[in-house]
Amino acid sequence: MQLAALQDVMFGYDDVPCLEEATIEIRSGEFIAVTGPNGAAKTTLLKLALGLLRPWKGEVSIAPYNSEGSKRGIAYVPQQISAFNGGFPSSVQEFVRSGRFSRGKWWSRLNSEDIEAADEALKQMEMWEYRHRKIGELSGGEKQRICIARALAMSPDLFVLDEPTTGMDKDSRNRFYGSMREQIRGNGRTVLMVTHNMNEIEHELDRIITLERKEESAWKCCTTTSCRGHFVPAG
């Protein structure tokens, strides 16, 4: 099932295009990495796919429902999440459990299934022992982990992750990649992730979207089995 797609999309900043004629398709059950040098519009590509940015030209489509006919869920973890307000008045456990409210529970209490899902996510990200700490007491890498744990607790159809392993050591990164693959194999979910660590994760992937500079010009070229387009530095 197609979850999201870009068709002949153009977008840029301050009248300068950073992405042109981009066409991609994101389908259920795939592990897709987006890679390329700094300034290659990787984050822009994610935000367009999420509908957070409106293209200058072309079309962006996002499926409203999943393959089971339920409302489609997306979990987005942006880059530099570790810099969010350190005075946020919440414990780690409360923050991760809040991810369950995205499932339409705003006006009801969390049930035992919700609590179990959130607590299991904390354990997967090795943050269980920090569950009673305030978010402001955590390091940047620890904040990154609890944001991923919150995304896991949401049980979304699509994970969109922008450099999610920032601040993790190699063993933690490998466990994280395995966890994402299990989300796909065990639950039929989809992962779209920006990363620079291709040598560590390539064996886990189904597809790669690579943004690279053409020798003859400043444009970028997107190469993958179902993506074509041209990219220029985002500034």
Phi, psi and omega per residue, in radians:
M1 nan 2.391 3.086
Q2 -1.396 2.148 3.117
L3 -1.618 -0.656 -3.122
A4 -2.725 2.727 3.139
A5 -2.745 2.600 2.966
L6 -2.034 2.367 3.141
Q7 -2.230 1.940 3.099
D8 0.890 0.856 -3.057
V9 -1.504 2.399 2.968
M10 -2.135 2.417 3.098
F11 -2.737 2.658 3.073
G12 -2.869 -3.018 -3.123
Y13 -2.213 2.418 3.095
D14 0.909 0.804 3.077
D15 1.213 0.132 3.116
V16 -1.936 2.041 -3.111
P17 -1.231 2.408 3.033
C18 -2.000 -0.127 -3.140
L19 -2.620 2.332 -3.062
E20 -2.532 2.393 3.078
E21 0.964 0.687 -3.111
A22 -1.528 2.288 3.105
T23 -2.323 2.035 3.082
I24 -2.391 2.814 3.103
E25 -2.385 2.320 3.131
I26 -2.042 2.088 -3.049
R27 -2.042 2.761 -3.129
S28 -1.032 2.466 3.024
G29 1.398 0.306 -3.137
E30 -1.898 2.601 2.974
F31 -1.948 1.879 -3.029
I32 -2.073 2.290 3.071
A33 -1.905 2.482 3.006
V34 -1.947 2.169 -3.089
T35 -2.400 2.845 -3.123
G36 2.719 2.992 -3.105
P37 -1.241 2.919 3.064
N38 -1.015 2.438 3.138
G39 1.454 0.169 -3.074
A40 -1.618 0.349 3.023
A41 1.173 0.473 3.138
K42 -1.165 -0.840 3.124
T43 -1.121 -0.671 3.090
T44 -1.035 -0.737 3.121
L45 -1.040 -0.773 3.122
L46 -1.086 -0.807 -3.083
K47 -1.136 -0.596 3.062
L48 -1.166 -0.749 3.139
A49 -1.109 -0.528 3.135
L50 -1.460 -0.208 -3.068
G51 1.450 0.215 3.123
L52 -1.384 -0.369 3.037
L53 -2.158 2.520 3.114
R54 -1.741 2.241 -3.093
P55 -1.212 2.637 3.033
W56 -1.174 -0.744 3.123
K57 -2.430 2.841 3.106
G58 1.555 -3.074 -3.062
E59 -2.230 2.497 3.011
V60 -2.136 2.247 3.122
S61 -2.179 2.426 3.115
I62 -2.279 2.180 -3.098
A63 -1.136 2.289 3.127
P64 -1.348 -0.378 -3.093
Y65 -2.289 2.732 3.076
N66 -1.565 -3.074 -3.069
S67 -1.155 -0.311 3.120
E68 -1.619 -0.003 3.118
G69 1.529 0.064 3.097
S70 -1.542 2.808 3.111
K71 -1.032 2.258 -3.094
R72 -1.181 2.385 3.127
G73 -1.993 2.408 3.109
I74 -2.231 2.326 3.043
A75 -1.957 2.134 -3.104
Y76 -2.030 2.171 3.051
V77 -2.044 1.808 -3.117
P78 -1.314 2.939 3.083
Q79 -1.343 2.831 -3.137
Q80 1.021 0.501 3.123
I81 -1.147 -0.393 -3.106
S82 -1.141 -0.260 -3.111
A83 -1.570 0.074 -3.105
F84 -1.189 2.846 -2.979
N85 -0.807 1.982 -3.129
G86 -1.206 -0.285 3.120
G87 -1.570 0.194 -3.134
F88 -0.943 2.130 -2.981
P89 -1.413 1.191 -3.097
S90 -2.652 2.608 2.983
S91 -1.454 2.867 3.102
V92 -1.002 -0.794 -3.106
Q93 -1.109 -0.744 3.117
E94 -1.096 -0.725 -3.130
F95 -1.094 -0.815 -3.119
V96 -1.176 -0.704 3.117
R97 -1.135 -0.457 3.133
S98 -1.103 -0.355 3.078
G99 -1.072 -0.437 3.134
R100 -1.274 -0.348 3.112
F101 -1.208 -0.321 3.098
S102 -1.167 -0.211 -3.116
R103 -1.631 0.450 3.048
G104 1.449 0.507 -3.090
K105 -1.934 0.403 -3.034
W106 -0.999 -0.566 -3.053
W107 -1.918 0.368 3.129
S108 -2.434 2.834 3.116
R109 -1.343 2.666 3.025
L110 -1.231 2.453 3.107
N111 -1.680 -3.096 -3.074
S112 -1.114 -0.572 3.105
E113 -1.151 -0.716 3.114
D114 -1.098 -0.801 -3.109
I115 -1.134 -0.710 3.130
E116 -1.129 -0.721 3.140
A117 -1.106 -0.745 -3.134
A118 -1.182 -0.744 -3.119
D119 -1.191 -0.636 3.104
E120 -1.158 -0.635 3.105
A121 -1.117 -0.710 3.086
L122 -1.068 -0.710 3.132
K123 -1.174 -0.702 3.119
Q124 -1.056 -0.635 -3.126
M125 -1.596 0.189 3.087
E126 0.991 0.718 3.134
M127 -2.112 0.225 -3.097
W128 -1.055 -0.710 -3.102
E129 -1.221 -0.210 3.132
Y130 -1.738 0.133 -2.939
R131 -1.070 -0.469 -3.120
H132 -1.677 -0.003 3.128
R133 -1.325 2.691 2.989
K134 -1.383 2.575 -3.089
I135 -1.042 -0.634 -3.129
G136 -1.132 -0.243 3.138
E137 -1.524 -0.105 -3.041
L138 -1.562 2.715 3.024
S139 -1.363 2.995 3.124
G140 -1.037 -0.781 3.136
G141 -1.128 -0.633 3.125
E142 -1.202 -0.661 3.061
K143 -1.090 -0.692 3.115
Q144 -1.041 -0.737 -3.112
R145 -1.138 -0.711 -3.095
I146 -1.282 -0.471 3.056
C147 -1.205 -0.645 3.062
I148 -1.199 -0.695 3.100
A149 -1.051 -0.718 3.102
R150 -1.080 -0.712 3.106
A151 -1.104 -0.738 3.097
L152 -1.075 -0.719 -3.129
A153 -1.094 -0.495 -3.140
M154 -1.164 -0.373 -3.075
S155 0.887 0.960 -3.063
P156 -1.390 2.913 3.011
D157 -1.365 -0.551 -3.080
L158 -2.346 2.183 2.988
F159 -1.685 2.232 3.035
V160 -2.084 1.946 -2.936
L161 -2.196 2.150 -3.097
D162 -1.856 1.816 -3.089
E163 0.900 0.991 -3.034
P164 -1.226 -0.336 -3.059
T165 -1.634 0.178 3.076
T166 -0.988 2.249 3.124
G167 1.524 -0.036 3.125
M168 -1.666 2.578 3.008
D169 -1.411 3.043 -3.014
K170 -1.076 -0.758 3.141
D171 -1.079 -0.732 3.128
S172 -1.147 -0.671 3.110
R173 -1.105 -0.760 -3.139
N174 -1.117 -0.690 3.088
R175 -1.133 -0.661 3.124
F176 -1.124 -0.794 3.130
Y177 -1.041 -0.731 3.111
G178 -1.108 -0.656 3.119
S179 -1.125 -0.719 3.110
M180 -1.138 -0.722 3.107
R181 -1.109 -0.638 3.104
E182 -1.174 -0.609 3.067
Q183 -1.055 -0.613 -3.134
I184 -1.337 -0.895 -3.090
R185 -1.198 -0.754 -3.041
G186 -1.461 -0.483 -3.024
N187 -2.178 0.004 3.105
G188 1.229 0.387 -3.107
R189 -1.500 3.021 -3.088
T190 -2.159 2.468 3.131
V191 -2.184 2.171 3.020
L192 -2.076 2.045 -2.936
M193 -2.415 2.285 2.979
V194 -1.460 2.319 3.130
T195 -2.685 2.660 2.984
H196 -1.847 -0.059 -3.053
N197 -1.710 0.930 -3.056
M198 -1.092 -0.592 -3.126
N199 -1.122 -0.437 -3.138
E200 -1.507 -0.503 -2.941
I201 -1.983 -0.187 -3.001
E202 -0.954 -0.643 -3.103
H203 -1.208 -0.273 3.142
E204 -1.578 -0.246 -2.917
L205 -1.521 2.694 2.983
D206 -1.687 -0.643 3.140
R207 -2.571 2.750 3.100
I208 -2.265 2.279 2.982
I209 -1.817 1.983 -3.078
T210 -1.925 2.206 3.066
L211 -1.804 2.058 -3.036
E212 -2.443 2.737 -3.085
R213 -1.471 2.310 3.001
K214 -1.347 2.511 -3.081
E215 -1.127 -0.627 -3.019
E216 -1.478 -0.094 -3.120
S217 -2.763 -3.110 -3.138
A218 -1.542 -0.015 -3.110
W219 -1.226 2.701 3.051
K220 -1.804 2.672 3.136
C221 -2.146 2.235 -3.135
C222 -1.655 2.091 -3.080
T223 -2.152 2.098 3.056
T224 -2.905 3.105 -3.069
T225 -1.186 -0.381 -3.118
S226 -2.487 0.698 3.107
C227 -2.472 2.340 3.040
R228 -2.471 2.601 -3.137
G229 2.819 -3.119 -3.135
H230 -2.289 2.465 -3.046
F231 -2.308 2.515 3.046
V232 -2.192 2.816 -3.137
P233 -0.953 2.485 -3.108
A234 -1.442 0.237 3.101
G235 2.351 nan nan
